[in-house]
Amino acid sequence: MKRVLEIEGMHCMGCVRRATEALENLTGITSARVELQEKNALVEMESEVSFDLMKEALKEVDLELVSVKEKKSIFG
């Protein structure tokens, strides 16, 4: 499953690296592609990860998780 995370507080590529590492270190997340310009991340999960868990992981690297949305496939 894929989710799009809206993240506040990213200002540089260091922020992108910290966000990527924080998310990918969570059990259940297999990959995270963080976009500085878009202020979001596309995460792939093998099992559901709670909003609170992702929010806390990002808070530890001085970032704020604002929202999580399901990634809709362009194929339906």
Rosetta blueprint (number, residue, H / E / L):
1 M L
2 K E
3 R E
4 V E
5 L E
6 E E
7 I E
8 E E
9 G L
10 M L
11 H L
12 C L
13 M H
14 G H
15 C H
16 V H
17 R H
18 R H
19 A H
20 T H
21 E H
22 A H
23 L H
24 E H
25 N L
26 L L
27 T L
28 G L
29 I E
30 T E
31 S E
32 A E
33 R E
34 V E
35 E E
36 L L
37 Q L
38 E L
39 K L
40 N E
41 A E
42 L E
43 V E
44 E E
45 M E
46 E L
47 S L
48 E L
49 V L
50 S L
51 F H
52 D H
53 L H
54 M H
55 K H
56 E H
57 A H
58 L H
59 K H
60 E L
61 V L
62 D L
63 L L
64 E E
65 L E
66 V E
67 S E
68 V E
69 K E
70 E E
71 K L
72 K L
73 S L
74 I L
75 F L
76 G L
